[in-house]
Amino acid sequence: MYLALDLRSGGGARYQLAVYPLQDKAQIRKVLVDGTIEYLAIEKEVAGVGGSEKPNQLRLRAFNITSGDKKGTCQLLAYVGGRLIAEANDPGAGELSGRASGFSLGSAKVAKGAGATVDDVVVRVPSPF
């Protein structure tokens, strides 16, 4: 089972920080409209993952680089428990046009009885939006 934050969601595509509490693993993923997943960063043995039925503090930042040789690239920063655990750059940021944010709970296999509670949500929107 995984917990996830979704950014720039819309039309079926999004960036996603997926954290697997029972595996101490985190992934930054780009989910495309057709459901294809591009793994931008994978981290194992992540300190700060709370485990099953424990609080997990997740944060995902995504911002466009506006100058230099990486102009037009989206930089993603993933935090777990207040610590930066992964960074990724996506030169294909133009493929994502959505502006919604959300949460996900999922599993690659059948997860009977899986559930999650979300608390203390903060959404920051850049200016100009």
Backbone as JSON Lines, residues from 0, in Angstrom:
{"i":0,"aa":"M","n":[0.84,-1.17,0.0],"ca":[0.0,0.0,0.0],"c":[0.89,1.24,0.0]}
{"i":1,"aa":"Y","n":[0.4,2.29,-0.65],"ca":[1.14,3.55,-0.64],"c":[0.21,4.73,-0.37]}
{"i":2,"aa":"L","n":[0.81,5.79,0.15],"ca":[0.16,7.08,0.33],"c":[0.79,8.01,-0.67]}
{"i":3,"aa":"A","n":[0.02,8.92,-1.25],"ca":[0.6,9.79,-2.27],"c":[0.03,11.19,-2.23]}
{"i":4,"aa":"L","n":[0.88,12.14,-2.62],"ca":[0.47,13.51,-2.88],"c":[0.51,13.69,-4.39]}
{"i":5,"aa":"D","n":[-0.5,14.33,-4.94],"ca":[-0.58,14.57,-6.38],"c":[-0.53,16.07,-6.64]}
{"i":6,"aa":"L","n":[0.34,16.49,-7.57],"ca":[0.44,17.9,-7.95],"c":[0.27,18.03,-9.45]}
{"i":7,"aa":"R","n":[-0.18,19.2,-9.86],"ca":[-0.42,19.52,-11.27],"c":[-1.32,18.47,-11.92]}
{"i":8,"aa":"S","n":[-2.28,18.04,-11.14],"ca":[-3.21,17.02,-11.6],"c":[-4.28,17.65,-12.49]}
{"i":9,"aa":"G","n":[-4.65,16.94,-13.52],"ca":[-5.7,17.41,-14.42],"c":[-5.67,16.62,-15.7]}
{"i":10,"aa":"G","n":[-6.82,16.23,-16.18],"ca":[-6.9,15.49,-17.43],"c":[-6.27,14.11,-17.35]}
{"i":11,"aa":"G","n":[-6.09,13.58,-16.13],"ca":[-5.54,12.25,-15.96],"c":[-4.04,12.2,-15.74]}
{"i":12,"aa":"A","n":[-3.34,13.31,-15.91],"ca":[-1.88,13.34,-15.72],"c":[-1.56,14.07,-14.43]}
{"i":13,"aa":"R","n":[-0.38,13.75,-13.83],"ca":[0.01,14.41,-12.58],"c":[1.43,14.01,-12.19]}
{"i":14,"aa":"Y","n":[2.01,14.81,-11.29],"ca":[3.22,14.42,-10.58],"c":[2.75,13.81,-9.27]}
{"i":15,"aa":"Q","n":[3.5,12.83,-8.77],"ca":[3.06,12.14,-7.57],"c":[4.26,11.76,-6.7]}
{"i":16,"aa":"L","n":[4.14,12.05,-5.41],"ca":[5.07,11.52,-4.42],"c":[4.36,10.36,-3.76]}
{"i":17,"aa":"A","n":[4.84,9.15,-3.99],"ca":[4.25,7.94,-3.41],"c":[5.19,7.41,-2.33]}
{"i":18,"aa":"V","n":[4.64,7.19,-1.14],"ca":[5.42,6.68,-0.01],"c":[4.81,5.35,0.44]}
{"i":19,"aa":"Y","n":[5.66,4.35,0.56],"ca":[5.25,3.01,0.98],"c":[5.65,2.83,2.45]}
{"i":20,"aa":"P","n":[4.69,3.01,3.39],"ca":[5.03,2.98,4.81],"c":[5.61,1.65,5.3]}
{"i":21,"aa":"L","n":[5.21,0.53,4.74],"ca":[5.72,-0.76,5.21],"c":[7.08,-1.11,4.6]}
{"i":22,"aa":"Q","n":[7.49,-0.38,3.57],"ca":[8.76,-0.67,2.9],"c":[9.79,0.44,3.09]}
{"i":23,"aa":"D","n":[9.44,1.52,3.77],"ca":[10.34,2.68,3.94],"c":[10.88,3.15,2.59]}
{"i":24,"aa":"K","n":[9.98,3.22,1.6],"ca":[10.37,3.57,0.24],"c":[9.53,4.75,-0.23]}
{"i":25,"aa":"A","n":[10.14,5.6,-1.09],"ca":[9.43,6.74,-1.67],"c":[9.78,6.85,-3.15]}
{"i":26,"aa":"Q","n":[8.83,7.32,-3.93],"ca":[9.03,7.49,-5.37],"c":[8.46,8.83,-5.81]}
{"i":27,"aa":"I","n":[9.17,9.52,-6.7],"ca":[8.6,10.65,-7.41],"c":[8.23,10.12,-8.78]}
{"i":28,"aa":"R","n":[6.94,10.24,-9.12],"ca":[6.46,9.66,-10.38],"c":[5.75,10.72,-11.21]}
{"i":29,"aa":"K","n":[5.78,10.49,-12.5],"ca":[5.0,11.3,-13.44],"c":[4.0,10.33,-14.06]}
{"i":30,"aa":"V","n":[2.72,10.56,-13.78],"ca":[1.67,9.71,-14.31],"c":[1.08,10.42,-15.52]}
{"i":31,"aa":"L","n":[1.13,9.78,-16.67],"ca":[0.65,10.38,-17.91],"c":[-0.83,10.05,-18.15]}
{"i":32,"aa":"V","n":[-1.43,10.72,-19.09],"ca":[-2.86,10.59,-19.38],"c":[-3.26,9.14,-19.66]}
{"i":33,"aa":"D","n":[-2.4,8.38,-20.33],"ca":[-2.74,6.99,-20.67],"c":[-2.47,6.02,-19.52]}
{"i":34,"aa":"G","n":[-2.07,6.54,-18.34],"ca":[-1.8,5.7,-17.18],"c":[-0.36,5.23,-17.07]}
{"i":35,"aa":"T","n":[0.45,5.53,-18.08],"ca":[1.86,5.18,-18.04],"c":[2.54,5.95,-16.91]}
{"i":36,"aa":"I","n":[3.43,5.27,-16.21],"ca":[4.15,5.91,-15.11],"c":[5.62,6.02,-15.46]}
{"i":37,"aa":"E","n":[6.16,7.24,-15.33],"ca":[7.6,7.47,-15.46],"c":[8.14,7.69,-14.06]}
{"i":38,"aa":"Y","n":[9.13,6.89,-13.67],"ca":[9.74,7.03,-12.35],"c":[10.87,8.04,-12.45]}
{"i":39,"aa":"L","n":[10.7,9.18,-11.81],"ca":[11.7,10.25,-11.86],"c":[12.74,10.1,-10.76]}
{"i":40,"aa":"A","n":[12.37,9.51,-9.62],"ca":[13.31,9.24,-8.53],"c":[12.73,8.14,-7.65]}
{"i":41,"aa":"I","n":[13.59,7.24,-7.18],"ca":[13.19,6.18,-6.25],"c":[14.2,6.16,-5.11]}
{"i":42,"aa":"E","n":[13.7,6.22,-3.9],"ca":[14.56,6.18,-2.71],"c":[14.12,5.04,-1.81]}
{"i":43,"aa":"K","n":[15.09,4.26,-1.34],"ca":[14.81,3.15,-0.43],"c":[15.41,3.46,0.93]}
{"i":44,"aa":"E","n":[14.93,2.76,1.96],"ca":[15.39,2.96,3.34],"c":[15.3,4.42,3.75]}
{"i":45,"aa":"V","n":[14.14,5.01,3.5],"ca":[13.9,6.43,3.81],"c":[13.6,6.58,5.3]}
{"i":46,"aa":"A","n":[14.45,7.29,6.0],"ca":[14.21,7.59,7.41],"c":[13.06,8.6,7.49]}
{"i":47,"aa":"G","n":[12.2,8.44,8.47],"ca":[11.1,9.37,8.64],"c":[9.76,8.84,8.18]}
{"i":48,"aa":"V","n":[9.75,7.71,7.46],"ca":[8.48,7.11,7.08],"c":[7.89,6.48,8.33]}
{"i":49,"aa":"G","n":[6.63,6.82,8.64],"ca":[6.03,6.44,9.91],"c":[5.58,5.01,10.04]}
{"i":50,"aa":"G","n":[5.5,4.27,8.97],"ca":[5.01,2.89,9.07],"c":[3.5,2.84,9.09]}
{"i":51,"aa":"S","n":[2.98,1.64,9.22],"ca":[1.54,1.41,9.21],"c":[0.89,2.01,10.45]}
{"i":52,"aa":"E","n":[-0.23,2.68,10.26],"ca":[-1.02,3.3,11.32],"c":[-0.23,4.31,12.14]}
{"i":53,"aa":"K","n":[0.77,4.94,11.51],"ca":[1.56,5.99,12.13],"c":[1.46,7.24,11.26]}
{"i":54,"aa":"P","n":[1.67,8.41,11.83],"ca":[1.64,9.64,11.02],"c":[2.81,9.67,10.04]}
{"i":55,"aa":"N","n":[2.54,10.16,8.85],"ca":[3.57,10.36,7.82],"c":[3.45,11.78,7.31]}
{"i":56,"aa":"Q","n":[4.49,12.55,7.49],"ca":[4.51,13.93,7.03],"c":[5.13,13.95,5.63]}
{"i":57,"aa":"L","n":[4.32,14.29,4.62],"ca":[4.76,14.3,3.23],"c":[4.67,15.7,2.66]}
{"i":58,"aa":"R","n":[5.62,16.03,1.79],"ca":[5.6,17.33,1.11],"c":[6.24,17.16,-0.26]}
{"i":59,"aa":"L","n":[5.6,17.71,-1.27],"ca":[6.12,17.68,-2.64],"c":[6.06,19.09,-3.2]}
{"i":60,"aa":"R","n":[7.21,19.57,-3.69],"ca":[7.27,20.88,-4.33],"c":[7.57,20.67,-5.81]}
{"i":61,"aa":"A","n":[6.88,21.4,-6.64],"ca":[7.13,21.37,-8.09],"c":[7.13,22.8,-8.58]}
{"i":62,"aa":"F","n":[8.22,23.18,-9.23],"ca":[8.29,24.54,-9.77],"c":[9.09,24.54,-11.06]}
{"i":63,"aa":"N","n":[8.71,25.44,-11.96],"ca":[9.37,25.54,-13.25],"c":[10.63,26.38,-13.14]}
{"i":64,"aa":"I","n":[11.68,25.94,-13.82],"ca":[12.91,26.7,-13.91],"c":[12.69,27.69,-15.05]}
{"i":65,"aa":"T","n":[12.9,28.98,-14.79],"ca":[12.53,30.02,-15.75],"c":[13.71,30.65,-16.47]}
{"i":66,"aa":"S","n":[14.94,30.23,-16.16],"ca":[16.08,30.8,-16.86],"c":[17.21,29.78,-16.93]}
{"i":67,"aa":"G","n":[18.21,30.1,-17.74],"ca":[19.38,29.22,-17.87],"c":[19.15,28.08,-18.84]}
{"i":68,"aa":"D","n":[20.08,27.13,-18.83],"ca":[20.02,26.03,-19.79],"c":[18.92,25.02,-19.47]}
{"i":69,"aa":"K","n":[18.33,25.07,-18.27],"ca":[17.24,24.15,-17.92],"c":[15.88,24.83,-17.96]}
{"i":70,"aa":"K","n":[15.8,25.97,-18.63],"ca":[14.54,26.72,-18.73],"c":[13.44,25.8,-19.28]}
{"i":71,"aa":"G","n":[12.26,25.85,-18.66],"ca":[11.14,25.01,-19.08],"c":[11.1,23.66,-18.39]}
{"i":72,"aa":"T","n":[12.14,23.35,-17.62],"ca":[12.18,22.1,-16.87],"c":[11.45,22.29,-15.54]}
{"i":73,"aa":"C","n":[10.78,21.25,-15.08],"ca":[10.14,21.29,-13.77],"c":[11.07,20.61,-12.77]}
{"i":74,"aa":"Q","n":[11.36,21.29,-11.68],"ca":[12.16,20.68,-10.61],"c":[11.21,20.22,-9.52]}
{"i":75,"aa":"L","n":[11.4,19.0,-9.06],"ca":[10.57,18.41,-8.02],"c":[11.42,18.1,-6.8]}
{"i":76,"aa":"L","n":[10.94,18.46,-5.63],"ca":[11.61,18.19,-4.36],"c":[10.64,17.44,-3.47]}
{"i":77,"aa":"A","n":[11.05,16.26,-2.97],"ca":[10.2,15.44,-2.11],"c":[10.75,15.43,-0.69]}
{"i":78,"aa":"Y","n":[9.86,15.64,0.26],"ca":[10.23,15.65,1.67],"c":[9.38,14.63,2.43]}
{"i":79,"aa":"V","n":[10.02,13.91,3.35],"ca":[9.32,13.01,4.26],"c":[9.82,13.34,5.66]}
{"i":80,"aa":"G","n":[8.89,13.59,6.57],"ca":[9.27,13.93,7.93],"c":[10.09,15.2,8.01]}
{"i":81,"aa":"G","n":[9.89,16.14,7.1],"ca":[10.61,17.4,7.11],"c":[12.0,17.34,6.48]}
{"i":82,"aa":"R","n":[12.42,16.17,6.0],"ca":[13.75,15.99,5.4],"c":[13.64,15.81,3.9]}
{"i":83,"aa":"L","n":[14.5,16.5,3.15],"ca":[14.56,16.31,1.7],"c":[15.08,14.9,1.43]}
{"i":84,"aa":"I","n":[14.28,14.1,0.72],"ca":[14.7,12.71,0.48],"c":[14.96,12.44,-1.0]}
{"i":85,"aa":"A","n":[14.43,13.28,-1.89],"ca":[14.65,13.03,-3.32],"c":[14.44,14.31,-4.12]}
{"i":86,"aa":"E","n":[15.19,14.42,-5.22],"ca":[15.06,15.52,-6.17],"c":[14.96,14.92,-7.56]}
{"i":87,"aa":"A","n":[14.23,15.59,-8.43],"ca":[14.14,15.15,-9.82],"c":[13.88,16.36,-10.71]}
{"i":88,"aa":"N","n":[14.31,16.26,-11.96],"ca":[14.03,17.28,-12.97],"c":[13.27,16.62,-14.09]}
{"i":89,"aa":"D","n":[12.26,17.31,-14.59],"ca":[11.46,16.79,-15.7],"c":[11.47,17.79,-16.85]}
{"i":90,"aa":"P","n":[12.26,17.5,-17.9],"ca":[12.28,18.41,-19.04],"c":[10.98,18.39,-19.84]}
{"i":91,"aa":"G","n":[10.12,17.38,-19.62],"ca":[8.85,17.28,-20.33],"c":[7.7,17.83,-19.52]}
{"i":92,"aa":"A","n":[7.93,18.89,-18.76],"ca":[6.9,19.44,-17.88],"c":[5.69,19.95,-18.64]}
{"i":93,"aa":"G","n":[5.86,20.34,-19.89],"ca":[4.76,20.85,-20.69],"c":[3.66,19.83,-20.93]}
{"i":94,"aa":"E","n":[3.94,18.55,-20.7],"ca":[2.93,17.5,-20.88],"c":[1.84,17.55,-19.81]}
{"i":95,"aa":"L","n":[2.11,18.26,-18.71],"ca":[1.15,18.35,-17.62],"c":[0.57,19.76,-17.57]}
{"i":96,"aa":"S","n":[-0.72,19.86,-17.81],"ca":[-1.35,21.17,-17.85],"c":[-2.26,21.42,-16.66]}
{"i":97,"aa":"G","n":[-2.48,20.4,-15.83],"ca":[-3.39,20.54,-14.7],"c":[-2.84,21.42,-13.61]}
{"i":98,"aa":"R","n":[-3.75,21.92,-12.76],"ca":[-3.34,22.78,-11.65],"c":[-3.96,22.33,-10.33]}
{"i":99,"aa":"A","n":[-4.54,21.14,-10.29],"ca":[-5.17,20.64,-9.07],"c":[-4.18,19.85,-8.23]}
{"i":100,"aa":"S","n":[-4.44,19.79,-6.93],"ca":[-3.64,18.99,-6.01],"c":[-4.57,17.99,-5.34]}
{"i":101,"aa":"G","n":[-4.0,16.88,-4.89],"ca":[-4.84,15.88,-4.24],"c":[-4.03,14.85,-3.48]}
{"i":102,"aa":"F","n":[-4.75,13.88,-2.92],"ca":[-4.16,12.8,-2.15],"c":[-4.59,11.49,-2.78]}
{"i":103,"aa":"S","n":[-3.77,10.48,-2.61],"ca":[-4.1,9.16,-3.12],"c":[-3.74,8.11,-2.09]}
{"i":104,"aa":"L","n":[-4.46,7.03,-2.12],"ca":[-4.15,5.82,-1.37],"c":[-4.26,4.71,-2.38]}
{"i":105,"aa":"G","n":[-3.25,3.9,-2.53],"ca":[-3.31,2.88,-3.55],"c":[-2.5,1.66,-3.19]}
{"i":106,"aa":"S","n":[-2.58,0.68,-4.08],"ca":[-1.84,-0.56,-3.9],"c":[-1.67,-1.23,-5.24]}
{"i":107,"aa":"A","n":[-0.54,-1.86,-5.44],"ca":[-0.3,-2.61,-6.67],"c":[-1.05,-3.94,-6.65]}
{"i":108,"aa":"K","n":[-1.4,-4.41,-5.46],"ca":[-2.13,-5.66,-5.29],"c":[-3.41,-5.37,-4.53]}
{"i":109,"aa":"V","n":[-4.24,-6.37,-4.3],"ca":[-5.45,-6.21,-3.53],"c":[-5.06,-5.83,-2.11]}
{"i":110,"aa":"A","n":[-5.63,-4.76,-1.6],"ca":[-5.3,-4.28,-0.26],"c":[-6.59,-4.24,0.57]}
{"i":111,"aa":"K","n":[-7.02,-5.38,1.02],"ca":[-8.24,-5.48,1.8],"c":[-8.1,-4.71,3.11]}
{"i":112,"aa":"G","n":[-9.0,-3.8,3.35],"ca":[-9.0,-3.03,4.59],"c":[-8.07,-1.83,4.59]}
{"i":113,"aa":"A","n":[-7.5,-1.47,3.45],"ca":[-6.6,-0.32,3.4],"c":[-7.38,0.96,3.64]}
{"i":114,"aa":"G","n":[-6.78,1.87,4.39],"ca":[-7.42,3.14,4.66],"c":[-6.39,4.16,5.11]}
{"i":115,"aa":"A","n":[-6.77,5.41,5.05],"ca":[-5.87,6.48,5.47],"c":[-6.69,7.67,5.94]}
{"i":116,"aa":"T","n":[-6.09,8.48,6.78],"ca":[-6.68,9.72,7.25],"c":[-5.73,10.85,6.89]}
{"i":117,"aa":"V","n":[-6.28,11.96,6.42],"ca":[-5.47,13.12,6.05],"c":[-5.76,14.23,7.04]}
{"i":118,"aa":"D","n":[-4.69,14.87,7.53],"ca":[-4.82,15.9,8.56],"c":[-3.79,16.99,8.3]}
{"i":119,"aa":"D","n":[-4.07,18.19,8.74],"ca":[-3.14,19.32,8.64],"c":[-2.66,19.56,7.21]}
{"i":120,"aa":"V","n":[-3.58,19.87,6.32],"ca":[-3.27,20.08,4.91],"c":[-2.92,21.54,4.66]}
{"i":121,"aa":"V","n":[-1.82,21.75,3.94],"ca":[-1.42,23.09,3.51],"c":[-1.16,23.01,2.01]}
{"i":122,"aa":"V","n":[-1.8,23.89,1.25],"ca":[-1.57,23.97,-0.19],"c":[-1.1,25.39,-0.48]}
{"i":123,"aa":"R","n":[0.09,25.48,-1.03],"ca":[0.64,26.8,-1.38],"c":[0.56,26.95,-2.89]}
{"i":124,"aa":"V","n":[0.09,28.09,-3.33],"ca":[-0.06,28.36,-4.75],"c":[0.87,29.49,-5.12]}
{"i":125,"aa":"P","n":[1.68,29.29,-6.14],"ca":[2.62,30.38,-6.53],"c":[1.87,31.58,-7.09]}
{"i":126,"aa":"S","n":[2.5,32.71,-7.0],"ca":[1.92,33.93,-7.54],"c":[2.8,34.41,-8.7]}
{"i":127,"aa":"P","n":[2.28,34.73,-9.85],"ca":[0.85,34.65,-10.19],"c":[0.46,33.22,-10.51]}
{"i":128,"aa":"F","n":[-0.79,32.86,-10.2],"ca":[-1.28,31.51,-10.42],"c":[-1.73,31.34,-11.83]}
